[in-house]
Amino acid sequence: MKQFRPTAFGLARTLILGLASIIVLPAALRAAAKNSIDFNRDIRPIFSENCYACHGPDKNKRKADLRFDIKEEAFKKLESGDFAIVPRQAAKSKLLQLVTTANEDDRMPPVKSGKNLTKDQIGLLRRWIEQGAEWQSHWSYIPPERPSLPKVKNKRWPKNDIDHFVLEKLEKNGLQPAKEADKPTLIRRASLDLTGLPPTIEEVDAFLSDKSTNAYEKVVNRLLDSPHYGERMAVSWLDAARYADTSGYHFDSPRFMWLWRDWVINSFNHNKPFDEFTVEQLAGDLLPNPTRDQKTASGFHRNVMTNDEGGADPAEYLAKYIVDRVNTTATVWLGTTIGCAECHDHKYDRIRQKDFYQLYAFFHNVPESGLDGTRTENPRPRMMIPTQDQEQKLSALD
């Protein structure tokens, strides 16, 4: 499993360049290298722009029971006995026949739609079919693969793999890399990025006086070892987890969730592997003989807004809590919204309403009330966590 903390050297070069992120689509790179047609890059946009209105996900507007957004549907036999797409046989593919016919009444897309395929687009469709009509899932569902490094002219400049992709794009556009920033700027950038705090005067002076070749890497390692590193990294996660110290609805009563917040901060500071970080937050309390920390981790889904208003319907609000947990789990861990499937099968992703309520059933096992009935403490079920001093006193009393 990938862990949270980047290597100091890789992070150092990235911070020097001031890069936020670089996304490489390996499938597109490989396809371009082979001069072949790539479905996601070359064909899907044609279908989306010209065909989906009548042959896409909207079943109420779909024509001829044909759709081009799902592979199984695009390659199935038509009512006429023909096939819209016959791999490696463009002449037998009904799709090619209809986009090239001279008969305006039969040509696709229909003249009245105002859309018209260009010669280049028709050529792409033909070459794609002749090359085997290879279909790909949407790029966001394809597991990422490590691409080969692009060739660059200035072979001395790159210091890590990312640098090759940066330089390749710069050289392609006739640009040169910017000069490395001065040391005060570097330590300020690194400090703000990794801890959210500016460097102290003493830290700047120490960096300026360090003439070693790995002075910057030492700064980065010091910042990674700082407890403020975990605080900085936790900020975005707390937002995703809808963290708050109040309940949200109506009176917005106090809620004590800071122990879970500290668990997140400590997870970053101790470089907890992401698989453990995931399991413990979603189901830490269900692990065999869970520790107190693992139970605390499951507070992720106790951040849901709760209500204690007298006139509210408990069943309604209990349902709201469960829906919130389903949607948050999908957004944070699956990187997709599934709220549409609360009411119907998702129109653009293959997420069924049944899938939504299977997740709903899982989260419906929390023994809680739709109205928490408290304005001074966390709603039940809750766990008491004494401080170390309190725990020693409790042990003595026992």
CORLIN-V643229 format. One record per backbone hydrogen bond with DSSP energy under -0.5 kcal/mol. CO is the residue of the C=O (numbers start at 1). NH is the residue of the N-H. E is the energy in kcal/mol with one decimal. If there is no record, write none. Layout:
# CORLIN-V643229
co = <CO & CO>
nh = <NH & NH>
e = <E & E>
This chain:
# CORLIN-V643229
co = <2 & 7 & 8 & 9 & 10 & 11 & 12 & 13 & 14 & 14 & 22 & 24 & 25 & 26 & 27 & 28 & 29 & 30 & 31 & 32 & 37 & 38 & 38 & 39 & 39 & 43 & 43 & 44 & 45 & 46 & 47 & 47 & 51 & 51 & 52 & 54 & 55 & 57 & 58 & 58 & 63 & 70 & 71 & 73 & 76 & 78 & 82 & 83 & 84 & 85 & 86 & 89 & 90 & 92 & 92 & 93 & 94 & 95 & 96 & 97 & 98 & 102 & 103 & 103 & 104 & 110 & 110 & 111 & 118 & 119 & 120 & 121 & 122 & 123 & 124 & 125 & 126 & 127 & 128 & 129 & 129 & 138 & 139 & 141 & 145 & 153 & 154 & 154 & 160 & 161 & 161 & 162 & 162 & 163 & 164 & 165 & 166 & 167 & 168 & 169 & 170 & 170 & 171 & 182 & 183 & 184 & 185 & 186 & 187 & 188 & 189 & 190 & 191 & 191 & 191 & 192 & 200 & 201 & 202 & 203 & 204 & 205 & 206 & 207 & 209 & 212 & 214 & 215 & 216 & 217 & 218 & 219 & 220 & 221 & 223 & 226 & 226 & 227 & 228 & 229 & 230 & 231 & 232 & 233 & 234 & 235 & 236 & 237 & 238 & 239 & 245 & 247 & 247 & 249 & 253 & 255 & 257 & 257 & 258 & 259 & 260 & 261 & 262 & 263 & 264 & 265 & 266 & 267 & 268 & 273 & 274 & 275 & 276 & 277 & 278 & 279 & 280 & 283 & 284 & 287 & 291 & 292 & 293 & 294 & 296 & 297 & 298 & 299 & 300 & 306 & 307 & 309 & 312 & 313 & 314 & 315 & 316 & 317 & 318 & 319 & 320 & 321 & 322 & 323 & 324 & 325 & 326 & 327 & 328 & 329 & 329 & 330 & 330 & 330 & 338 & 339 & 340 & 340 & 349 & 350 & 351 & 352 & 353 & 354 & 355 & 356 & 357 & 358 & 359 & 360 & 362 & 363 & 366 & 370 & 370 & 375 & 380 & 387 & 388 & 389 & 390 & 391 & 392 & 393 & 394>
nh = <274 & 11 & 12 & 13 & 14 & 15 & 16 & 17 & 18 & 19 & 24 & 26 & 29 & 30 & 31 & 32 & 33 & 34 & 36 & 35 & 39 & 42 & 43 & 43 & 44 & 46 & 47 & 48 & 49 & 50 & 51 & 52 & 54 & 55 & 56 & 63 & 68 & 59 & 61 & 62 & 66 & 74 & 75 & 76 & 84 & 81 & 78 & 94 & 95 & 87 & 89 & 92 & 93 & 83 & 94 & 97 & 98 & 99 & 100 & 101 & 108 & 104 & 106 & 107 & 111 & 113 & 115 & 114 & 122 & 123 & 124 & 125 & 126 & 127 & 128 & 129 & 130 & 131 & 133 & 88 & 132 & 141 & 142 & 143 & 147 & 155 & 157 & 158 & 164 & 164 & 165 & 165 & 166 & 167 & 168 & 169 & 170 & 171 & 172 & 173 & 173 & 175 & 174 & 186 & 187 & 188 & 189 & 190 & 191 & 192 & 193 & 194 & 195 & 196 & 197 & 196 & 204 & 205 & 206 & 207 & 208 & 209 & 210 & 210 & 211 & 215 & 218 & 219 & 220 & 221 & 222 & 223 & 224 & 225 & 226 & 229 & 230 & 231 & 232 & 233 & 234 & 235 & 235 & 237 & 238 & 239 & 240 & 241 & 243 & 242 & 255 & 249 & 306 & 252 & 247 & 257 & 260 & 261 & 262 & 263 & 264 & 265 & 266 & 267 & 268 & 269 & 270 & 272 & 271 & 277 & 278 & 279 & 280 & 281 & 282 & 283 & 284 & 286 & 287 & 290 & 295 & 296 & 297 & 298 & 299 & 300 & 301 & 302 & 303 & 249 & 372 & 312 & 314 & 317 & 318 & 319 & 320 & 321 & 322 & 323 & 324 & 325 & 326 & 327 & 328 & 329 & 330 & 331 & 332 & 333 & 334 & 334 & 335 & 336 & 341 & 342 & 343 & 344 & 351 & 352 & 346 & 356 & 357 & 358 & 359 & 360 & 361 & 362 & 363 & 364 & 365 & 366 & 368 & 307 & 372 & 254 & 369 & 391 & 392 & 393 & 394 & 395 & 396 & 397 & 398>
e = <-1.2 & -2.4 & -2.3 & -2.0 & -1.8 & -2.7 & -2.1 & -1.8 & -0.9 & -1.9 & -0.5 & -1.0 & -1.9 & -2.6 & -2.3 & -2.5 & -2.1 & -1.6 & -2.3 & -1.0 & -0.5 & -3.3 & -0.8 & -1.4 & -3.2 & -0.7 & -2.2 & -3.0 & -2.3 & -2.3 & -2.6 & -2.0 & -1.2 & -2.7 & -0.9 & -3.1 & -3.2 & -1.0 & -1.3 & -0.6 & -1.8 & -2.2 & -1.8 & -0.7 & -0.6 & -1.9 & -3.3 & -2.6 & -2.3 & -0.6 & -2.4 & -0.8 & -1.1 & -0.5 & -0.7 & -1.7 & -2.4 & -1.6 & -0.9 & -1.0 & -2.3 & -0.8 & -1.1 & -1.6 & -0.5 & -1.5 & -0.6 & -1.7 & -2.4 & -2.5 & -2.2 & -2.2 & -2.4 & -2.6 & -2.6 & -2.2 & -2.7 & -1.9 & -3.0 & -3.5 & -1.7 & -2.6 & -1.3 & -0.5 & -0.6 & -1.6 & -0.9 & -0.7 & -0.8 & -0.9 & -0.9 & -0.5 & -2.1 & -2.9 & -2.3 & -1.7 & -2.1 & -3.1 & -1.8 & -1.2 & -0.5 & -3.1 & -1.4 & -2.3 & -2.5 & -1.6 & -2.6 & -2.7 & -2.3 & -2.5 & -2.6 & -2.4 & -2.2 & -0.9 & -1.0 & -0.8 & -2.2 & -2.5 & -2.3 & -1.9 & -2.5 & -1.9 & -0.8 & -0.5 & -0.8 & -1.3 & -2.0 & -1.6 & -2.4 & -2.5 & -2.2 & -2.2 & -2.5 & -1.7 & -0.9 & -1.6 & -0.6 & -1.1 & -2.3 & -2.6 & -1.9 & -0.8 & -0.8 & -0.7 & -2.8 & -1.7 & -2.2 & -2.1 & -2.7 & -1.5 & -2.7 & -0.7 & -1.4 & -3.3 & -2.5 & -1.0 & -0.7 & -1.9 & -2.5 & -1.6 & -2.1 & -2.2 & -2.7 & -1.9 & -1.8 & -2.3 & -2.1 & -2.8 & -1.3 & -2.3 & -2.1 & -2.5 & -2.5 & -0.9 & -2.2 & -2.8 & -1.4 & -1.6 & -0.9 & -1.0 & -2.0 & -2.5 & -2.2 & -1.1 & -2.0 & -1.7 & -1.1 & -1.9 & -0.9 & -1.0 & -2.0 & -1.3 & -0.6 & -2.1 & -2.3 & -1.9 & -1.8 & -2.1 & -1.9 & -2.5 & -2.3 & -1.8 & -2.2 & -2.7 & -2.6 & -2.3 & -2.0 & -2.4 & -2.7 & -2.4 & -0.8 & -1.2 & -0.8 & -1.5 & -1.1 & -1.6 & -1.7 & -1.6 & -2.3 & -0.6 & -3.3 & -1.7 & -2.0 & -1.4 & -1.8 & -2.1 & -1.9 & -1.4 & -2.0 & -1.0 & -1.1 & -1.0 & -2.2 & -0.6 & -0.5 & -0.7 & -0.5 & -2.7 & -1.9 & -1.9 & -2.6 & -2.4 & -2.1 & -2.3 & -2.4>
